[in-house]
Structures are given as structure tokens and as C-alpha cells.
Amino acid sequence: MNNTMTDISDIERVTMRRVRRVRVLRMVFSGVTASGVVLALALWGIGREVWVAKVFSNGPQDLLGRSGYLTYAFVHTRLIVQALALLALAAFLALARATARLVASAFFAAIRAA
């Protein structure tokens, strides 16, 4: 087989495939797994402390009134619920960021390959 500078050998192809897999796995299991576990535990803790369905059903149904009601409910709840809510929000934002980075990476890799 005659290899030129533009041909990719089987070893290089396999090696680069493994490098890409390790990169994706490291990105998935580093922050994403931790964020997912923290989000699940925070939501479970909120569910143990507060009857969430009653909070939503007791408030007003319009958007402006609901946002004020939820702000009032957040401010006047116990400290543990506030901490868990902020922890859940932070974990959700971390998951959203990691997902956006993963999608953008795959998108730009597809553009480069085309």
C-alpha cells in the first residue's frame, strides 16, 4: 500500500478515534455526572421539605402574579429549602452549559469534517 502525506493509516485512525472517545468521556463524566447527581439530590431534598404541588396550586395562575408569589414563597421559606433551591439552580446551569458545549463541539466537528 502506497501511503502519501494525505493518507491516514489504520493506526492513526484508531488512535484518533480513541482520543476523541476519551475526550468525550472525560467531558461527560467530569462535571456532568457530578452536576446531575447534585441536581437530583437537591430536587429530592426540596421534595422532602416542601409539598411542591401545593405551592404551585396555591398561587395565582397569571405569569406576573405567579413570579411575585414564588419570590415571596422563596424568601419566606426555611433556609434549607433556599439553599437546596439555589444548589439545584446552580447544578441545572452547569448541566445546561456542559450540554451546550458538547453540542457546539459536535456541531463544529461536523462542519470541519464536511
C-alpha positions as CSV (number, residue, x, y, z in Angstrom):
1,M,0.0,0.0,0.0
2,N,1.4,3.4,-1.0
3,N,0.9,6.0,1.7
4,T,1.3,9.6,0.9
5,M,1.1,12.6,3.3
6,T,-2.7,12.9,2.8
7,D,-3.5,9.2,3.5
8,I,-4.4,8.3,7.1
9,S,-3.1,5.0,8.3
10,D,-5.2,2.5,10.3
11,I,-3.1,3.1,13.4
12,E,-3.6,6.8,13.2
13,R,-7.3,6.4,12.6
14,V,-7.8,4.1,15.6
15,T,-5.6,6.2,17.8
16,M,-7.5,9.4,17.0
17,R,-10.9,7.6,17.5
18,R,-9.7,6.6,20.9
19,V,-8.5,10.1,21.7
20,R,-11.9,11.5,20.7
21,R,-13.7,8.9,22.9
22,V,-11.6,9.7,25.9
23,R,-12.2,13.4,25.4
24,V,-15.9,13.0,25.2
25,L,-16.0,10.6,28.1
26,R,-13.9,13.0,30.2
27,M,-16.2,15.8,29.4
28,V,-19.3,13.7,30.2
29,F,-18.1,12.2,33.4
30,S,-16.3,15.1,34.9
31,G,-18.8,17.8,35.6
32,V,-21.9,16.5,34.0
33,T,-22.2,13.5,36.3
34,A,-21.5,15.5,39.4
35,S,-24.0,18.2,38.4
36,G,-26.6,15.6,37.6
37,V,-26.2,13.9,41.0
38,V,-26.3,17.2,42.8
39,L,-29.4,18.3,40.9
40,A,-31.1,15.0,41.7
41,L,-30.2,15.2,45.3
42,A,-31.2,18.9,45.6
43,L,-34.6,18.2,44.0
44,W,-35.2,15.2,46.2
45,G,-34.3,17.3,49.3
46,I,-36.7,20.0,48.2
47,G,-39.4,17.4,47.7
48,R,-38.8,16.1,51.2
49,E,-39.1,19.6,52.7
50,V,-41.9,21.2,50.7
51,W,-45.1,19.9,49.1
52,V,-44.2,21.4,45.7
53,A,-47.6,20.7,44.1
54,K,-49.4,22.7,46.8
55,V,-47.0,25.6,46.4
56,F,-47.9,25.9,42.7
57,S,-51.6,25.2,43.1
58,N,-52.0,27.8,45.9
59,G,-50.5,30.7,43.9
60,P,-52.1,32.9,41.2
61,Q,-52.3,31.5,37.7
62,D,-51.1,34.5,35.7
63,L,-47.4,34.9,35.0
64,L,-46.8,38.2,36.7
65,G,-48.7,37.2,39.9
66,R,-47.0,33.8,39.9
67,S,-43.5,35.2,39.8
68,G,-44.2,37.5,42.7
69,Y,-45.8,34.7,44.6
70,L,-42.9,32.3,44.0
71,T,-40.4,35.1,45.1
72,Y,-42.4,35.6,48.3
73,A,-42.6,31.9,48.9
74,F,-38.8,31.5,48.4
75,V,-38.0,34.4,50.7
76,H,-40.3,33.2,53.5
77,T,-39.3,29.5,53.5
78,R,-36.7,27.8,55.6
79,L,-33.0,28.3,55.0
80,I,-32.5,24.6,54.0
81,V,-35.1,24.9,51.2
82,Q,-33.5,28.2,50.0
83,A,-30.1,26.5,49.9
84,L,-31.4,23.5,48.1
85,A,-33.2,25.6,45.5
86,L,-30.0,27.6,44.8
87,L,-28.0,24.4,44.6
88,A,-30.5,22.9,42.2
89,L,-30.3,26.1,40.1
90,A,-26.5,26.1,40.0
91,A,-26.5,22.4,39.1
92,F,-29.0,22.9,36.3
93,L,-27.0,25.8,34.9
94,A,-23.8,23.7,35.0
95,L,-25.7,20.9,33.1
96,A,-27.0,23.4,30.6
97,R,-23.5,24.8,30.0
98,A,-22.0,21.3,29.6
99,T,-24.7,20.3,27.2
100,A,-24.3,23.5,25.1
101,R,-20.5,22.9,24.9
102,L,-21.0,19.3,23.9
103,V,-23.5,20.2,21.2
104,A,-21.3,23.0,19.9
105,S,-18.2,20.7,19.8
106,A,-20.1,18.1,17.8
107,F,-21.5,20.8,15.5
108,F,-18.2,22.3,14.8
109,A,-16.6,18.9,14.4
110,A,-19.2,18.0,11.8
111,I,-18.6,21.3,10.0
112,R,-14.8,20.7,9.9
113,A,-15.3,17.1,8.6
114,A,-17.5,18.3,5.8
